[in-house]
């Protein structure tokens, strides 16, 4: 059927138009071929960023803001793609990033390679359903192979955790400080990790990351407490409080207006004075209550009245207002305080504790540091760096490192990196395919080729000969050396465990699952029906504006 021909049904020789005029439709092989082409284009765009020697991308948005990154999720997010299949691959990277925090580039590259291999099978007249079925079998077998290949670790083995964090930061802007950053990442995640039942849970949302330009990446530091990006509300308040007893208030320290409209008629100036005095008295009572329970630091989620600030300053209480809800929750976890919504309910047992609460000036901006908390379950990392772009990329790298350490603490299984686990999966799948037989055998072999593209891409991105490297890698795995992968720095195949290149099992299995799901969905689409887009043409020289003209859908 021609590209622009609408869906037409013939009834007794009379054509019946089913879809709107201007609707475009592509069917069968043409639809699949087009979708595969788009997916591969996206995959190729991020392919060169894979590995320690991967290249960076510079992305410029419509406002002229620049992002320099080699993080797959960031690149795809900033690309602002239009095609629905391209958007699907962006979703793949987001799902990988949200779930396990790393392996986004791997997931997208794998999806592209699975489709490339599927295209060859389609050319041999193998039905998409058979290919999808073969891919599903190969996926289940791959997960089983990876599980058998993985090694269980002790989550208190700090060195192994540091190697996992370091592997996630290879090839990033922070590669020079990766050992320093991996130490911070491990300490931060271990601090917020909690045992729930018989399982460990490490929620990295409780690790606050603050970025401030100035200094170098080596000035980055982990704070066992919380940094509030606000300043002390009143100049008369102390700027440093030691052995702080902290009150967290989710209520304004001001006289609230009534919720209903009310009119107060004042006929005598003395009544006005009484009215003001009552307001002052109420504010003073609030401050007296805070002082009475022994609090010397107040963090308020709402506003603090000028008069209340005055009384707090007189009482020697350090106060910060309009603190973000997320920061209040972190303060509660770090200091052991309870967030109070009514001042009348505030008691001594609601107060939290910190060794020191101090206002400091960082890069020309004042911030309040809450440090020295007893076993804080929320911590902060202050990232410093010379350039804004470097700080942004350092934050992305650190988030990857925090995510993989959290993954290993929750699921304590590791795999060798450098394409070693992919090579092991490819070898085992080729043996498994022969047992399956039939047309599905071809799909499983295609899956093995796609998975093997990861070590091949690592070699290509490092300027090595991929044919030689893959031949070396296969030879090593044939000898049973399943932890051998591509060492891009030495330019040869080596034992990845000895080189401390380690990845979490959960990252690999999730990347495989998301890439297979995306490839299967794309292969199942055999019809694309696109409604006509509205075009707006602005008239020039006094001509009327035309709106709502039906144009051809761009695919």
N, C-alpha and C positions, 0 to 999 in steps of 0.2 A: 504494500500500500504506500503511495507517495507520502512524503513527510507532511505536507500541509493539507492533505485531503482529510476532511472531517469524517466522522463515523456516519456511514450512510447505509440504510437498510432498503432493500428493494421489495416493494409490495405490488405485485401484478404489473411490474414495469414502471411503477411510479416511485421515484426516489423519495425517501423520508429522511429528513435531516434530524439526527439525534442530538448532536452536540452543537454548541453555539458556533456561529461563523467566526473564523479566525483561530479556532482551537487547533493545536498541533498534536499529532499522534505518531509515536514510533512504536513498532511492535517487533516481537520475535528477536532474532539474532542481532538486529540493528540496535534495539534497545539495550540488550545486554552488553554489546560491544562498546556502545557509547558510555554506559555506566562504568565499565571496567577502565576505559580510557581516562575518565575523570578521576577515579580512585587512584589509578597508578600515577597520575600527574601530581596529586597531593602527596602520595607516598614518596615519589622521587624528590619532591621539594624538601622533605625533612631527612631524607636518606643520608645526605652528606654530613649531617650533624651527629651521626651515631659514633660513639666510641671516644676514647681519650684524645684522639687526634682529629676529631670531627670539626668541621668549620662552623662559624657563627653566621647568623642571618641578621641583616639590618632591616627593620620594618618601620615604615613611616606612615602614620595614620593621616586621616583627612585634615587634622588640625596641625600637622607638621611635627607632632611629637615622635621622637625616635626611640625604638626599643632594639637593643642589641642582645641577642640571646642564642643559645643552642639547645634550649629546653623545648622539647617537642610540643608540649601542651601550650606553652606561651606563644610559640611561633604560629600554631594553628589558630589560637584564640585571637591573635592580633591580625591575622591575614584577612579577616572579614570576607569569607568566601560566600558566593551566591548560589552555586549549584547545589541542589538538594543532596546529591551523593557526596559532594565535598563536605557539606554540613554533617552528614552522617559520620564521616571520618573524624571530624572535629569532636563529635560526641564520643567517639571511641577513645580519643586521647583524654577527654575530660573524665570519662568513666574510670579510666586507668589511674588518672591523677587523684581523683576523689577517693578511690577505693584503697590504693596502695602507695600513692605519692611518687612513684618512679616507674620507669619502663614505658613511658608514653611514646617515645620515638620507636622503640622496638615493636609496640603494638601496631602502630600505623604502618611501619615498613613491612611487617608480617602480613597485614591485611592486603597491602598492595601486591606482595609477592604471591600470595595465595590466589589472587585474581589473575595475575600474569600466568601462573601455571594452569589455572582453569581455562584461560583463553585458548591455550594449546590443545586442551582436551576437547573443548567445544568445536575446534577446527577438525577434530577427528570424529565429529558427530556423536559425541557422548553427551547424554542428556544432563542438564544442570542438576536435576534431582539426584542422579547417581553420583555426581561430583560432590554435592552437599552431604549425601549419605556417607561417602568415603571420608570426607573431611571430619565428620562427627566421630566416626570410628577411630580415625587417626588421632583426634584430639584426646579422646578418652585413654587411648593407649599411651599418648605422650605424657599425660598427667601421671599415669601409673609409672612410666619410666623415670620421670623426674623425681617422684616420691622415693623410688628405690635408690636413685642416684644421690639423693640429698643426705646430709649429715646432721644429726641432732647436736645442738650445742647447749652449753650451760649459760643461761642468761646473765650470770655473774662474771662471765669471762669477758672482762672489759676490752682486752686486746682484740679479740675476734669481732666484737661490736664496733670497735674503732676501724677495723679493716673493712667492715661492711659499709660504714659511713664514708670512708675514704674512697671506696670503689664508686659510690654514687656521685662523688664530686670530681672524679677523673675527667680531664678535658674541659672543665668549666673554667671561668675566669679566675676562680679561687684555687686553682690547682696548686699554686705556690704555697698556699697556707692550709692545704687540705688536712694535714696532720693536726694543726692547731684547731681548726674548725670541727674535725671529727671528735676531738676530745670534748669540746663544748657540747656537741650534739649528743654524745653518749651520756655525759653528766646530766644534761637537761632532761632527756627522756627517762633515765633511771630515777630521777628525782620525782617526776610526775606519775610514774607507773604505780599501779595499785593492784593488789591481788583481790579478785572478786571470785569467791568460791575457790575452785582449784585452778582458775585461769588468771593470767596476768592481763591487765588492760592498760594500754599506754595511749591516752588521748592527748595528741599534740596541740589541740586547741588551747590547752592550759599552758602552753609555752608562748609567751608574748614576744613578738619581735619588733623592736623599735629601731628605725634607721636615722642616723644623723651624719651629715656630711662633715668631713674634717678628719685629720689623723690618717692612720693607715688601717688596713684590714687586721693587722696584729693588735690594734687598740680595741677590737671587738671583745666584749666581756660578758660572762654569764653572771647574772645577779640572782642570788637565792632569795627572791622576793619579787616585788612588782615595781615597775617604773610607770608613773602616771605622768603623761605628757601635758601637765598643767602646772601653773605656779601657785604659790601660797596666796590666798585672796587678799590679805591685808599686810601692808608694810610693817605694822607694829607687832606682828606675830613672830614667834621664834622661827628661825630658818632651819634649825636642827633640834630634834628631840631624841634623847637617848632613853632606852628602856620604855619605848612608846606603848601606851595602852590605847588601842585604836577603836573608835566607834564608826560603824558604817551605817549611814542614814539614807533611806530611800524616801525622804520627806523633806519639803523645803523648810529652811530655817527663816521663815518670814510669815507675816500675818496674811493668811490666805483670804482672798475675796470670796464672798458667799456665792454659791452656785446659782441662786435665784436673784433676779433683779430686785434690788431693795433701795429705797430712798430714805436717807437720814436727814431730817430737817434740823438745822442748828440755828437757834435764834439768839444765842448769847455767846460771846467770845470765850467765856470760861468753859462752856460745854466743849468747844473745840479743843481747848487745852486738855480737858479730862479725856477726850477721845484719843488724843495723841499719847497721853500718859499711859492709857490702858494698853495701847499698841506696844509701847516701850516696855511696859511691865510684862506683857506676854512674851516678848522676845527675851527679856532678862531671865524669866522663869525657865525658858527653854535652855538657855546657856547654863543656868544654875543646875538644872537637871543633869546636863552633860558633865559638868564639873563635879557634881555630887557623886556620880557613879565612878569617878576616878579617871575619866578619859582625858588624855592630853593631846590627842590627834583626832581630827574629825574628817572623814571623807564623805561628802554629800553628793548624791546623784542629782539633786535638784539645786535650786538657787539658795543663796545665803544673803539675807537683808543687810544693808550697810550698818544698821544699828546692831544687828546680831554679830557682825564682823567685829565691831568696836568692843563689845562685851567679851567675845572670844579672845581677842587680842589682850584685853585687860586681865583675863584669866590665864594668860600664857599658853593658850591652846592653839596648835597649828591646824589650820583648816584649808581644805581644797574643795571647790564646788564644781558642779556639772561634770562629774566623773562618769565616763561611759559605763553602761550596764555591764558590758563584757569585762571591763576593768574591775568593777565592783565585785563580780563573781570570782575573779582571780584573787583579789584582795582577801575575800572571805576564805578561799582555799589556802592561801599562803599564810595568813595571820591567825586563822582559827576563829575569826570574828563572825558574828551573825548579822546579816543585813536586817535592820529594824525599820519598820514602816510607820511607827508611831513613837514619838519621843517619850510619851508617858510610859511606854512599855520597856524603855531602855534600862537594862540592869547591868551590874558588874560582870555577870557571866556571859553577856553578849559581846564583851570587848575582846579584841584580838591583841597579839603581842608581836613586837619587832624590836630588835636591838637598837636600831636607829632609823629615824624618818628624817630625811634631809632634802632641802631644795638645793639643786646644783645647776650650774650653767653649762650646757653642752652645745657647742657650735652656735653660741649667741642666743640660745633658747633655754628658758628655765624649765626644769623638770623635777618632780618629787620622787626620790628613791626610797622605797620601803625595803630595808635589808635586814639580814640576821634573823629571819623567822625560824621558829622551831619546826624542823622537818616540813618545809613548805611543799604543798601539792600543786603549786603554780609557780613558775619561774619566768624570768625575762632574759632576753638576749639583746644587748645593745650593739648594733652593727655600725662600725665606723669605716670610712674609706674616703679616698681623695676625690673621686668623681661620682656624681649621682648615678650614672649608668652602671658603674662597677658595684655600687652599694645595692642597686636593684637586682643585679645578677647574683651578687653574693647572697641576698635574701632567698632567691629561688634555689640556689645550690644548697643552702643551709636547710631549707624546707625539705628538699629531696633527702638529705642526710638524716634529718629528724624522722622522716617518714619510714625510711628503710630500717633504722634502728628500732622504731616502734613496731614495725612488721615482724622483726626477728624476736623481739621480746614477747609479742603475742603468739607468734608461730615460730618456735625456735629451731627452724630447719634452714640450712644454707646449701648453696650450690656453687660450683666453680664458675667464675665469669669468663670473659674473653671468648665467648662463643663455644666453650667446652660442653656445656649442657645441651646446646642446640645440635652440636656435632654428634653427641651420644644419642639424642632422640632420633636424628636422621638415620643413623646406622641401624638402630633397633627397628625403626619403622620400615626400612627396606626389607629386613628379614621377616617382619610381620606381614607385609603386603603379599609376599609370595604364598603365605599360608591362607590368606583371605581369598585370593584368586578372583577371576571375573573382571568386570570393568571397574569395580571398586578398588581393585589392586592398583590400577593406574592412578586413581585419585589419591590413594595413600602414598604412592611414590611421589606424586606431585607435591603433596604436603611435606614430605621429607625434603624435597628440593627447596621448597619455600623456606622451611626452617633453617636450612643450611645457608640461606642468603645472609643470615646475621653475621657469622664469622667471615663470609666473603666480603660483606660491606665493611666490616672492621678493617680488613686487609686493604681494600680499595681506598678507604679514607686515610689510611696511613702511608699511602704511596707504595705499598708492597704488591707483588704479583699475586692476584687472587687464585690463579690456577695452581701455582706452586704451593701456596699456603694450604689450600683445600686438600691437595694431594698429600701433603705432609700430615695434616690433621686427620685425614681418613686412615692413613697408615698407622698413626699413633693409636687411634681408637680401635683399629683391627687387632692391635696387640693387647687390648684391654686397658689402655691408659685413659680412662674416662674423664680424668680431671685435666687433661691437656687441652689448652685453648691457644688463641692467638695472642702472643705478647707483642703488642704494636711498637714497644720501645726497643726491644731486642731484634724485632723483625723475624721472629721464628716461633715455632710451636713449643710451648713449655707448660709445666705443671702449674696451674693457676692457684692452687692452694699454697704452694711454695712462694708464689709471687704475691700472696695476700690479696688476690683479686676474687672477692667473694660477693655473692648476691643472695638475697632472700628467696626461698622457694616460692613463697606466695606471690612475689612480683612476676616471676616467670610464668607460673600457671595462669595468673590473671591475664597477662599479656596474650597468651595463647588463646584463652577463652574469648576475650573481647574481639581479637582479630578474626577468629573463626566465625563468631556471631555476625560480625559486619560483612565478611566475605559471603557468607551464606545468604544473608538478606539481599545483598546486591545481585547475587546469581539467580535468585528466585524472581526478580523483577523482569517480566518479559513484555510489559506494555507501559508506555509513558504517555499519559494524556494530560496536556498542559493547557489550561484556560488562557485565552488571549489577555495580554496585559493592556492596561489603560495607558495611553500615551498622552502627554500634555505638550502641546505645541504653543508657544507664546507668539502671538501675532506681532508683527513689526510694522511700523509706519501706519498706525491707525487701523490695521486689520483686526478683525474679531479674533478672540482666542478660541482655539479648537480644543475641546476636551472630550475624552472618552472614545477616541479613535481606537479601533481594534488593531493591535499590532501583533506581529508574530512573536510567540514566546521564545526567549533566548535559551537555548540548551547547548 
